């Protein structure tokens, strides 16, 4: 007895249904220079299946939210490097040598981000052709391979959110390449030697594989949650920055923020991150309220300075 091969496993003249959410057919050339529809399977890179089970090219442009997600993934790598540079610097004060390493990390990140955009379609332009994100499962197509009749798994895993998933890996890889190419010259120019020069490099070599692993597992969740993540982390970091001051009076906090350039840059940086998260969250839910929401960016700073005297731990111990 011969078992009949299912229709979706055969090449076909007509476009027929495929099992699963992400299995599709694409055109393949026949012997007599005609085209037929392939067997059901994963779509080629740069395409995804449509409602008719045909693989269509990703020709749409990323939304503003998509661009902000990519910027967030770039910022994660940059801010993580800056944090490692700060805690590994031999001096507790912000020095000219430390500034050089910070500037080097910024230049490396910008160059790798630009190079990543240039090597994606359309090639040589600072733009992208992408497929729209429709649901969370688009990020985890490997978990949705169908098993028709419980006989054999049909492997249809693909990058349905092209290129939002793979582009982050490319950026992190190019960041490591830029690190090896630029950082030694910067260390030589600023005369950074010993552990001050080597530790930030070793930290980055551990950091980027960890970030790539987190992205590979949690990319879809991060895509939907990154506005809340960045708002929460900016608030926590903002509070930690002010809480590390010895004098918690509002006059001292305000004076140290305004008089010290390093503290002022840190506070403004937190405002930028907080505003970035608020913009992304507002665009996702209610874009018409964007102008009103942006007025709340400095609010955490003013609230901490104004209410710090009521939360001084010394007063509780004194009581």
C-alpha positions in Angstrom: 0.0 0.0 0.0 1.3 3.4 -1.0 0.6 6.4 1.1 -0.5 9.5 -0.7 1.8 12.6 -0.2 -0.2 15.5 1.2 -0.9 18.3 -1.3 0.9 20.9 0.7 4.1 19.0 0.3 4.0 19.1 -3.5 4.9 21.8 -6.0 1.6 23.1 -7.5 0.4 25.1 -10.4 -2.2 26.9 -8.3 -1.9 28.6 -4.9 -3.5 26.2 -2.3 -3.8 26.4 1.4 -0.9 25.6 3.8 -1.2 24.4 7.4 -0.1 26.6 10.2 0.2 30.3 10.6 3.5 30.9 8.9 3.8 28.2 6.2 3.6 29.6 2.7 4.5 29.1 -0.9 6.8 31.0 -3.2 7.4 30.9 -6.9 10.1 28.6 -8.2 11.3 28.2 -11.7 10.4 25.0 -13.6 12.4 23.1 -16.2 10.6 24.8 -19.2 11.3 28.3 -17.7 7.9 28.5 -16.2 7.1 29.2 -12.6 5.2 27.1 -10.2 4.3 27.4 -6.5 6.7 25.6 -4.2 5.7 23.2 -1.5 4.6 24.7 1.8 7.4 25.8 4.0 9.2 28.8 5.4 9.3 32.0 3.3 12.6 33.3 2.0 14.4 35.9 4.0 12.8 39.3 3.5 9.3 38.0 2.9 6.4 36.6 4.9 3.2 34.7 4.2 0.1 36.7 3.5 -3.6 35.8 3.8 -3.5 33.7 0.5 -0.5 31.6 1.7 1.8 33.3 -0.7 5.2 34.6 0.4 5.3 38.4 -0.3 8.3 40.7 -0.1 8.6 43.0 2.9 8.2 46.4 1.2 6.6 48.5 3.9 8.5 51.0 6.0 9.0 50.7 9.7 6.6 52.7 11.9 7.8 55.3 14.3 7.3 52.8 17.1 9.6 50.3 15.2 12.3 53.0 14.8 12.1 53.8 18.5 12.4 50.1 19.4 15.6 49.9 17.3 16.9 53.1 18.9 16.2 51.5 22.3 18.2 48.4 21.5 21.1 50.6 20.4 20.8 52.7 23.6 20.9 49.6 25.7 24.3 48.7 24.4 25.6 52.2 24.6 24.4 52.9 28.1 25.6 49.6 29.4 29.1 50.4 28.1 29.0 53.8 29.7 27.9 52.3 33.0 30.8 49.8 32.9 33.2 52.6 32.0 32.1 54.6 35.1 32.3 51.8 37.6 35.7 50.6 36.2 37.4 54.0 36.0 40.2 54.4 38.6 39.1 57.9 39.5 35.9 58.7 41.3 35.7 62.0 39.5 34.8 62.5 35.8 38.2 63.0 34.1 39.3 63.9 30.6 40.5 60.3 30.0 37.1 58.9 31.1 35.4 61.3 28.8 37.6 60.0 25.9 36.4 56.4 26.6 32.8 57.6 26.7 33.2 59.4 23.4 34.8 56.4 21.9 31.9 54.2 22.9 29.4 56.7 21.4 31.3 56.9 18.1 31.6 53.1 17.9 27.8 52.8 18.5 26.9 55.4 15.9 29.2 54.0 13.3 27.9 50.4 13.8 24.3 51.7 13.7 24.9 53.5 10.4 26.7 50.6 8.9 23.9 48.3 9.9 21.3 50.4 8.1 23.5 50.7 5.0 23.8 47.0 4.5 20.0 46.4 4.6 17.5 47.0 1.9 17.4 49.5 0.3 21.2 49.2 0.2 23.3 52.3 0.8 20.4 54.4 2.3 19.5 55.2 5.9 16.1 53.5 5.6 14.6 50.1 5.8 12.2 47.8 4.1 10.3 45.7 6.7 7.4 43.6 7.4 4.8 44.9 9.8 4.5 43.4 13.3 1.0 42.1 13.7 1.1 40.0 16.9 3.5 38.6 19.5 3.8 35.3 17.8 5.5 37.0 14.8 8.7 37.1 16.9 8.5 33.4 17.8 7.6 31.6 14.6 9.8 28.6 15.6 7.2 27.8 18.2 4.4 27.6 15.6 5.6 24.9 13.3 2.6 22.8 12.4 2.3 19.1 12.8 -0.3 18.0 10.2 -2.1 14.8 11.2 0.4 14.4 14.0 2.8 12.7 11.6 5.7 15.0 10.7 6.5 18.6 11.8 6.5 21.1 9.0 9.3 23.5 9.6 8.1 27.0 8.7 10.2 29.1 11.1 11.1 32.5 9.5 11.8 36.1 10.4 8.2 37.3 10.1 9.2 40.7 11.5 12.1 41.2 9.0 14.5 42.9 9.7 13.6 43.9 13.3 14.9 40.7 14.8 18.2 40.0 12.8 19.3 43.7 12.5 19.9 43.9 16.3 22.3 40.9 16.1 24.2 42.6 13.2 24.4 45.8 15.1 25.9 44.1 18.2 28.4 42.2 16.0 29.5 45.4 14.2 29.8 47.2 17.6 32.3 44.6 18.7 34.2 45.1 15.4 34.2 48.8 15.8 35.4 48.3 19.4 38.5 46.5 18.2 39.1 49.0 15.5 38.6 52.3 17.3 39.1 51.8 21.0 42.9 51.1 20.9 43.5 54.3 19.0 41.4 56.3 21.4 43.3 54.8 24.4 46.6 55.7 22.8 45.4 59.2 22.1 44.2 59.8 25.6 47.1 57.8 27.1 44.9 55.3 28.9 47.0 52.4 30.1 46.6 49.3 32.2 43.3 48.3 33.7 41.8 51.7 32.9 42.1 50.8 29.2 41.6 47.0 29.2 38.7 46.6 31.7 36.0 48.4 29.6 37.0 46.4 26.6 36.7 43.1 28.4 33.4 44.2 29.9 32.1 45.0 26.4 33.2 41.6 25.1 31.1 40.0 27.8 28.3 42.5 27.5 27.3 42.2 23.8 27.0 38.4 23.8 24.7 38.7 26.9 22.6 41.4 25.2 22.4 39.2 22.1 21.2 36.2 24.1 18.6 38.3 25.9 17.4 39.7 22.6 17.3 36.3 21.0 15.0 35.0 23.7 12.9 38.0 24.7 12.8 40.2 21.6 9.1 40.0 21.2 8.4 40.8 24.8 10.9 43.7 24.8 9.3 45.1 21.6 6.0 45.5 23.4 7.4 46.5 26.8 10.4 48.7 26.1 8.5 52.0 26.8 7.6 50.9 30.3 11.0 49.4 30.8 12.9 52.6 29.9 10.5 54.7 32.0 10.9 52.5 35.1 14.7 52.2 34.7 15.1 56.0 34.2 13.1 56.7 37.4 15.1 54.2 39.4 18.4 55.5 38.1 17.3 59.1 38.7 16.4 58.3 42.3 19.7 56.5 42.9 21.6 59.4 41.5 20.1 61.9 43.9 20.0 59.4 46.8 23.8 59.0 46.6 24.3 62.7 47.6 25.4 63.2 51.2 23.3 66.3 51.8 19.6 65.6 51.1 18.4 69.1 51.6 16.7 70.7 48.6 19.1 73.5 48.5 22.1 71.2 48.4 20.6 68.9 45.8 19.6 71.9 43.6 23.0 73.5 44.0 25.0 70.3 43.2 22.9 69.7 40.2 23.4 73.1 38.7 27.0 73.8 39.7 28.5 70.4 38.7 28.6 69.8 35.0 28.7 66.0 35.4 25.6 66.0 37.6 23.8 68.3 35.2 24.6 66.0 32.2 23.4 63.0 34.2 20.1 64.7 35.0 19.6 65.9 31.5 20.4 62.4 30.2 17.7 61.0 32.5 15.2 63.6 31.2 16.0 62.5 27.6 15.5 58.8 28.5 12.4 59.5 30.4 11.0 61.6 27.5 11.9 58.8 25.1 9.9 56.3 27.0 7.0 58.6 27.4 6.9 59.4 23.7 7.0 55.7 22.7 4.3 54.8 25.2 2.1 57.7 24.1 2.5 56.9 20.4 1.4 53.4 21.2 -1.8 54.4 23.1 -2.9 58.0 22.6 -0.7 60.1 20.2 -2.9 63.1 20.6 -1.7 63.6 24.2 2.0 63.7 23.3 2.5 67.4 23.9 0.9 67.3 27.3 2.8 64.2 28.3 6.2 65.8 27.5 5.6 68.5 30.1 5.9 65.8 32.7 9.5 64.9 31.9 11.2 67.1 34.6 8.5 66.2 37.2 10.5 63.3 38.9 13.5 65.7 39.4 11.4 68.4 41.0 9.4 66.0 43.1 12.6 64.4 44.5 14.2 67.7 45.3 11.0 69.1 46.9 10.2 66.0 49.0 13.6 64.8 49.9 13.5 66.4 53.3 10.5 64.4 54.2 12.2 61.1 53.3 15.6 61.6 54.9 16.4 58.3 56.8 18.3 60.3 59.4 15.1 61.7 60.7 13.5 58.3 61.1 16.5 57.1 63.1 16.4 60.2 65.2 12.8 59.5 66.2 
